[in-house]
Amino acid sequence: MATQKQRAAARKNVKKAQAGAKSKQTLKHLPSSTRTALGKEAAAVRRGDAPTRKELEERARKLDIRGRSKMGKSELKRAVARAER
């Protein structure tokens, strides 16, 4: 069973973490052009024009591309396109 001091420390840590997450708001601090590009990319995925990261990773798995789990979406897109040539 935790002591009163331990419970207080845990509560303090949780509050600190919540405050940090709330203050970060990383998307909000990005340049306008980047936010616009991210929005357009998301809209294309929703429409079905662009594949999701999960779909790209599945295609990369079938093509046996190494390091696919560590790649970002754009890297996966390039690697899949290169492998399909």
Buried (B, 14 or more C-beta within 10 A) or exposed (E): EEEEEEEEEEEEEEEEEEEEEEEEEEEEEEEEEEEEEEEEBEEEBEEEEBBEBEEBBBBBEEEEBEEBEEBEBEBBBEBBEEEEE
